Amino acid sequence: MDLSFSAEDEAFRTEVRTWIADNMPPHLAAKAEAAGHFEMPEIMEWHRLLYSKGWVAPHWPKEFGGPGLSATQRFILSEEQELAGAPPLSPFGLVMVAPLIMRFGTDEQKQRFLPKILSGEEVWCQGYSEPGAGSDLASLRTSAVLDGDHFVLNGQKTWTTYAQYADWIFCLVRTSAEGKKQQGISFLLIDMKTPGVEVKPMQTLGHTPAFCDTFFENARVPKENLLGPLNGGWSLAKALLGHERTLVAAVGQTRRTLRLARRIAEHQRGADGKPLIEAPHWREKLARLEMRLRAHQMTNYRALVEQQKGHHPGPESSILKLVGSILVQEADELCMELMGEASLSWHDEGAVAPFEQWVGPAFCYDRATTIYAGSNEIQKNIIAKLILGLPSS
């Protein structure tokens, strides 16, 4: 794969960099400079700005409103946003459910949902995990019973990220108890305004109301909101998790955190009064993590290029998720180490520099990266069975 940049590519980079500088609102730019955490309204504000430019869904085919960028241009667009610290877009509509609607949806579903996902007019969340079904997702119990032209839903989903802001949720639900547990699952698209749907946000250790519990009590969902075949939702779930695990490669997030670590090392001083960045011990730690991230980044590029060719993510996405989630946590830990006891400050409580106030909350929030989208133990099993060909235990 050739990642050298042509004159045309460099011109595109200049266009992207200039547009971001000219169009990012001051309040978002200030938070980006401080390596802050963006809440959902800020994320959607940036979404709509990118939509107005035509860059919100660089991976979408042109027939559905994508910009038709090359793999290299997609990389440049992503990289320049990361370098600018721009809000990372919500993946649930753009990256997760939209590719499934394109692949499995009816013409009516494509026309109904895709334009509003693209514009940001409708926000989506994900209903997969349940209190008793996380990594073992096939054990889910939320039921959908067909009653005339509607499914009647009862059950609970948990860890539904930013459900309090969502207009729609895509859910895995049990529509049959016969056969293997994977065979009785269907994929439903549900309007969050449906009577019987209730959302309860929860506060995280990272000091953000990102996660919610979502309850369904006799909620009636039109039959035409079934995506794919009845009892065929497990195949859709596996396809979606492939996209999600590619996303959880988290290259951009780790790059931002390592950039923050370098700033902290330049700011913090050791016992000798010199910046920590001058100490070989800390320079070695930074360099080792940056080299590992670079190798991971190249692997992610190969996966993205294959997707642009029309190949859907396969079991190799588990490698990206496994390595990416570990690197996220190690980058957070390096920031905590560099700050020492100052890392125990919470937001602006005792932080010396503006960018330091987010280190502790980010460390707590990112402990979940090795759990969501399938725990790392699950990813190792997938790699062993489907890539290495080892027998199941």
C-alpha positions as CSV (number, residue, x, y, z in Angstrom):
1,M,0.0,0.0,0.0
2,D,1.5,3.3,-1.1
3,L,0.9,6.1,1.5
4,S,3.1,8.7,-0.2
5,F,1.4,12.0,-0.9
6,S,1.0,13.4,-4.4
7,A,0.8,17.2,-5.1
8,E,-3.0,16.8,-5.3
9,D,-3.1,15.1,-1.9
10,E,-1.0,17.8,-0.3
11,A,-3.3,20.4,-1.8
12,F,-6.2,18.6,-0.3
13,R,-4.4,18.6,3.1
14,T,-4.0,22.3,2.9
15,E,-7.7,22.7,2.0
16,V,-8.7,20.6,5.0
17,R,-6.4,22.3,7.5
18,T,-7.5,25.8,6.3
19,W,-11.2,24.9,6.5
20,I,-10.9,23.5,10.0
21,A,-9.0,26.6,11.2
22,D,-11.6,28.9,9.6
23,N,-14.7,27.0,10.6
24,M,-14.2,25.5,14.0
25,P,-16.2,27.6,16.5
26,P,-14.1,29.4,19.2
27,H,-15.7,27.4,22.0
28,L,-14.9,24.1,20.4
29,A,-11.4,25.3,19.5
30,A,-10.7,26.3,23.1
31,K,-11.7,22.9,24.3
32,A,-9.7,21.2,21.6
33,E,-6.6,23.2,22.7
34,A,-7.1,22.0,26.3
35,A,-7.6,18.3,25.1
36,G,-11.0,18.4,26.7
37,H,-13.9,16.0,26.5
38,F,-16.7,16.9,24.1
39,E,-20.3,16.3,25.0
40,M,-22.9,15.2,22.5
41,P,-24.3,18.6,21.6
42,E,-20.8,19.8,20.7
43,I,-20.2,16.6,18.7
44,M,-23.4,17.1,16.7
45,E,-22.5,20.8,16.2
46,W,-19.3,19.7,14.5
47,H,-21.1,16.9,12.6
48,R,-23.4,19.5,11.0
49,L,-20.5,21.8,10.0
50,L,-18.8,18.8,8.3
51,Y,-22.0,17.9,6.6
52,S,-22.3,21.4,5.2
53,K,-18.8,20.9,3.7
54,G,-19.6,17.4,2.4
55,W,-17.0,15.7,4.6
56,V,-19.1,14.1,7.3
57,A,-19.1,10.6,5.9
58,P,-15.9,10.1,3.9
59,H,-16.4,6.4,3.8
60,W,-19.9,6.4,2.4
61,P,-20.4,5.5,-1.3
62,K,-21.3,8.5,-3.5
63,E,-24.7,7.0,-4.3
64,F,-25.7,7.5,-0.6
65,G,-24.2,11.0,-0.3
66,G,-20.5,10.3,0.3
67,P,-17.9,12.6,-1.1
68,G,-16.0,10.0,-3.2
69,L,-12.7,10.5,-1.5
70,S,-9.7,8.3,-2.1
71,A,-8.2,6.2,0.7
72,T,-5.4,8.7,1.0
73,Q,-7.8,11.7,1.1
74,R,-9.8,9.9,3.8
75,F,-6.7,9.4,5.8
76,I,-5.7,13.1,5.4
77,L,-9.2,14.3,6.4
78,S,-9.1,12.1,9.5
79,E,-5.5,13.0,10.4
80,E,-6.1,16.8,10.1
81,Q,-9.1,16.6,12.4
82,E,-7.2,14.6,14.9
83,L,-4.3,17.0,14.8
84,A,-6.7,19.9,15.3
85,G,-8.3,18.1,18.3
86,A,-11.8,18.3,16.6
87,P,-14.7,16.6,18.3
88,P,-14.8,12.9,17.3
89,L,-18.1,12.2,15.6
90,S,-20.7,9.9,17.1
91,P,-20.3,6.5,15.3
92,F,-23.7,5.0,15.9
93,G,-25.4,6.4,12.9
94,L,-22.6,7.2,10.4
95,V,-20.3,4.2,11.0
96,M,-22.4,1.4,12.6
97,V,-26.1,1.3,11.5
98,A,-25.8,3.2,8.2
99,P,-23.5,0.5,6.5
100,L,-26.0,-2.1,7.6
101,I,-28.9,-0.2,6.2
102,M,-27.0,0.2,2.9
103,R,-26.2,-3.5,2.8
104,F,-29.4,-5.1,4.3
105,G,-32.1,-2.5,4.2
106,T,-35.0,-2.2,1.8
107,D,-35.2,0.7,-0.6
108,E,-37.8,2.4,1.7
109,Q,-35.4,2.0,4.7
110,K,-32.5,3.5,2.8
111,Q,-34.6,6.5,1.7
112,R,-36.1,7.0,5.1
113,F,-33.0,6.8,7.3
114,L,-29.7,7.5,5.4
115,P,-30.3,11.1,4.5
116,K,-31.1,12.1,8.1
117,I,-28.2,10.2,9.5
118,L,-25.9,12.0,7.0
119,S,-27.3,15.4,7.9
120,G,-27.3,14.9,11.6
121,E,-31.0,15.6,11.7
122,E,-31.5,12.3,13.5
123,V,-29.1,11.0,16.2
124,W,-28.7,7.3,16.9
125,C,-27.6,5.1,19.7
126,Q,-26.9,1.4,20.1
127,G,-29.0,-1.2,22.0
128,Y,-26.8,-4.3,22.3
129,S,-25.7,-5.0,25.9
130,E,-28.0,-5.9,28.7
131,P,-27.5,-6.4,32.4
132,G,-27.1,-10.1,31.8
133,A,-25.7,-10.1,28.3
134,G,-22.5,-8.2,27.6
135,S,-19.6,-10.1,26.0
136,D,-22.0,-13.1,25.8
137,L,-24.3,-11.0,23.6
138,A,-26.3,-14.0,22.3
139,S,-27.7,-14.4,25.9
140,L,-29.8,-11.2,25.4
141,R,-33.4,-11.4,26.8
142,T,-35.1,-8.3,25.5
143,S,-38.1,-9.7,23.7
144,A,-40.0,-8.6,20.6
145,V,-43.3,-10.5,20.0
146,L,-45.1,-10.0,16.7
147,D,-48.6,-8.7,17.2
148,G,-50.2,-7.9,13.9
149,D,-48.2,-5.1,12.1
150,H,-46.1,-4.4,15.2
151,F,-43.5,-6.0,17.4
152,V,-44.1,-5.5,21.2
153,L,-40.9,-5.0,23.0
154,N,-40.1,-5.7,26.7
155,G,-36.7,-5.7,28.4
156,Q,-33.7,-3.5,29.2
157,K,-30.6,-2.4,27.4
158,T,-27.6,-0.9,29.3
159,W,-24.5,1.1,28.4
160,T,-26.6,2.8,25.6
161,T,-24.2,5.7,25.0
162,Y,-25.9,9.1,24.9
163,A,-29.3,7.6,24.5
164,Q,-30.7,10.7,26.2
165,Y,-29.8,12.7,23.0
166,A,-30.9,10.0,20.5
167,D,-33.8,10.1,18.2
168,W,-33.4,6.4,17.2
169,I,-31.9,3.3,18.6
170,F,-30.9,0.1,16.8
171,C,-31.5,-3.0,18.9
172,L,-30.9,-6.7,19.0
173,V,-34.0,-8.4,20.3
174,R,-35.1,-11.9,20.9
175,T,-37.9,-12.9,18.5
176,S,-37.7,-16.7,18.9
177,A,-36.6,-19.1,21.7
178,E,-36.2,-22.1,19.4
179,G,-32.9,-23.6,18.2
180,K,-29.5,-22.1,19.1
181,K,-29.7,-18.8,21.0
182,Q,-28.0,-16.9,18.1
183,Q,-30.8,-18.1,15.7
184,G,-33.7,-16.3,17.5
185,I,-32.3,-12.8,17.4
186,S,-33.6,-9.9,15.1
187,F,-32.4,-6.4,14.4
188,L,-34.9,-3.6,15.0
189,L,-34.8,0.2,14.3
190,I,-36.8,1.9,17.1
191,D,-38.0,5.5,17.4
192,M,-37.0,6.7,20.9
193,K,-40.2,8.7,21.1
194,T,-42.2,5.4,21.1
195,P,-44.5,5.1,24.2
196,G,-43.0,2.6,26.6
197,V,-39.3,3.6,25.9
198,E,-37.6,5.2,28.9
199,V,-34.0,6.4,29.2
200,K,-32.1,6.8,32.5
201,P,-28.6,8.3,32.3
202,M,-25.9,7.2,34.7
203,Q,-22.8,9.1,35.9
204,T,-19.4,7.6,35.1
205,L,-16.1,7.7,36.9
206,G,-15.0,9.8,34.0
207,H,-17.4,12.5,35.2
208,T,-19.6,12.4,32.1
209,P,-23.3,11.2,31.7
210,A,-22.3,9.2,28.6
211,F,-24.1,6.0,29.4
212,C,-27.7,5.1,30.0
213,D,-30.1,2.3,30.9
214,T,-32.9,2.0,28.3
215,F,-36.1,0.3,29.2
216,F,-38.8,-1.1,27.0
217,E,-42.3,-1.8,28.4
218,N,-44.8,-2.9,25.9
219,A,-43.3,-0.6,23.3
220,R,-44.9,-1.1,19.9
221,V,-42.5,-1.0,16.9
222,P,-43.8,-1.2,13.3
223,K,-42.9,-4.4,11.5
224,E,-41.3,-2.4,8.6
225,N,-38.6,-1.3,11.1
226,L,-37.1,-4.9,11.0
227,L,-33.7,-4.7,9.3
228,G,-32.8,-7.8,7.5
229,P,-34.6,-11.1,7.9
230,L,-36.7,-12.2,10.9
231,N,-34.5,-14.2,13.3
232,G,-31.5,-13.2,11.1
233,G,-30.1,-10.4,13.3
234,W,-27.1,-12.3,14.5
235,S,-25.5,-12.0,11.1
236,L,-26.1,-8.2,11.1
237,A,-24.7,-8.0,14.6
238,K,-21.5,-9.7,13.6
239,A,-21.2,-7.3,10.6
240,L,-21.8,-4.3,12.8
241,L,-19.3,-5.4,15.4
242,G,-16.7,-5.6,12.6
243,H,-17.2,-2.0,11.8
244,E,-17.2,-1.0,15.5
245,R,-14.0,-2.9,16.2
246,T,-12.3,-1.2,13.3
247,L,-13.4,2.1,14.9
248,V,-12.1,1.0,18.3
249,A,-8.7,0.8,16.8
250,A,-8.7,4.3,18.3
251,V,-5.6,5.5,16.4
252,G,-6.8,9.1,16.6
253,Q,-7.6,9.0,20.2
254,T,-4.2,7.5,21.2
255,R,-2.4,10.0,19.0
256,R,-4.1,12.9,20.8
257,T,-3.3,11.4,24.2
258,L,0.4,10.9,23.2
259,R,0.5,14.5,22.1
260,L,-0.9,15.4,25.5
261,A,1.7,13.3,27.2
262,R,4.4,15.1,25.4
263,R,3.0,18.5,26.4
264,I,2.9,17.3,30.1
265,A,6.5,16.1,29.8
266,E,7.5,19.5,28.6
267,H,5.6,21.2,31.3
268,Q,6.3,19.0,34.4
269,R,9.7,19.2,36.0
270,G,11.7,16.6,37.8
271,A,13.6,16.7,41.1
272,D,16.5,18.3,39.2
273,G,14.3,21.2,38.1
274,K,14.5,20.2,34.4
275,P,11.5,19.3,32.2
276,L,10.7,15.6,32.2
277,I,11.0,15.5,28.5
278,E,14.8,15.9,28.9
279,A,15.1,12.8,31.0
280,P,16.1,9.7,28.9
281,H,13.7,7.5,30.9
282,W,10.6,9.5,29.9
283,R,11.8,10.0,26.3
284,E,12.2,6.2,25.9
285,K,8.7,5.6,27.3
286,L,7.2,8.1,24.8
287,A,9.2,6.7,21.9
288,R,8.3,3.1,22.6
289,L,4.5,3.9,22.7
290,E,4.7,6.1,19.6
291,M,6.4,3.3,17.6
292,R,3.8,0.7,18.7
293,L,1.1,3.2,17.7
294,R,2.6,3.7,14.3
295,A,2.6,0.0,13.6
296,H,-1.0,-0.2,14.7
297,Q,-1.8,2.8,12.6
298,M,-0.5,1.1,9.4
299,T,-2.6,-2.0,10.2
300,N,-5.7,0.1,10.5
301,Y,-4.9,1.8,7.2
302,R,-4.9,-1.5,5.5
303,A,-8.2,-2.4,6.9
304,L,-9.7,0.9,5.8
305,V,-8.4,0.5,2.3
306,E,-10.0,-2.9,2.1
307,Q,-13.3,-1.4,3.2
308,Q,-13.1,1.2,0.5
309,K,-12.7,-1.6,-2.0
310,G,-16.1,-3.0,-0.8
311,H,-14.7,-5.6,1.5
312,H,-16.6,-5.8,4.8
313,P,-14.6,-6.0,8.1
314,G,-13.8,-9.6,9.0
315,P,-12.3,-11.3,12.1
316,E,-9.1,-9.3,11.6
317,S,-11.0,-6.3,13.1
318,S,-10.6,-8.1,16.5
319,I,-6.8,-7.5,16.2
320,L,-7.4,-3.8,15.8
321,K,-9.8,-3.7,18.8
322,L,-7.4,-5.8,21.0
323,V,-4.3,-3.7,20.3
324,G,-6.1,-0.4,20.0
325,S,-7.8,-0.6,23.4
326,I,-4.6,-1.6,25.1
327,L,-2.7,1.4,23.6
328,V,-5.5,3.8,24.7
329,Q,-5.1,2.7,28.3
330,E,-1.3,2.7,28.2
331,A,-1.3,6.3,26.8
332,D,-3.6,7.4,29.6
333,E,-1.4,5.7,32.2
334,L,1.7,7.4,30.8
335,C,0.0,10.8,31.3
336,M,-0.9,9.9,34.8
337,E,2.7,8.8,35.5
338,L,4.1,12.0,34.1
339,M,1.8,14.1,36.2
340,G,2.5,12.2,39.4
341,E,0.3,13.1,42.3
342,A,-1.1,16.1,40.3
343,S,-3.0,13.5,38.2
344,L,-5.3,13.0,41.1
345,S,-6.9,16.4,40.6
346,W,-10.4,16.3,39.2
347,H,-11.1,18.6,36.2
348,D,-9.9,22.1,37.4
349,E,-9.2,21.1,41.0
350,G,-5.5,21.8,41.4
351,A,-4.6,21.4,37.7
352,V,-1.6,23.6,36.9
353,A,-2.2,23.8,33.1
354,P,-5.6,23.7,31.3
355,F,-4.8,20.5,29.5
356,E,-4.0,18.7,32.7
357,Q,-7.6,18.8,34.1
358,W,-8.8,16.1,31.8
359,V,-6.1,13.5,32.5
360,G,-7.8,11.8,35.6
361,P,-11.3,11.7,34.1
362,A,-10.0,10.3,30.8
363,F,-8.0,7.6,32.6
364,C,-11.2,6.5,34.5
365,Y,-13.4,6.6,31.4
366,D,-11.0,4.6,29.2
367,R,-10.8,1.7,31.5
368,A,-13.8,0.4,29.6
369,T,-12.1,0.2,26.2
370,T,-10.9,-3.3,26.9
371,I,-14.5,-4.3,27.7
372,Y,-16.9,-2.6,25.2
373,A,-17.3,-3.8,21.6
374,G,-16.5,-7.3,22.9
375,S,-14.1,-7.7,25.8
376,N,-10.4,-8.4,24.9
377,E,-10.8,-11.9,26.1
378,I,-13.5,-12.4,23.5
379,Q,-11.3,-10.9,20.8
380,K,-8.5,-13.3,21.7
381,N,-10.9,-16.2,21.3
382,I,-12.0,-14.9,17.9
383,I,-8.4,-14.4,16.7
384,A,-7.5,-17.9,17.9
385,K,-10.5,-19.6,16.2
386,L,-11.1,-17.6,13.0
387,I,-7.6,-16.4,12.1
388,L,-5.2,-18.9,13.6
389,G,-7.6,-21.8,13.1
390,L,-7.1,-23.2,16.6
391,P,-9.9,-25.5,17.9
392,S,-12.4,-24.2,20.4
393,S,-11.8,-25.1,24.0
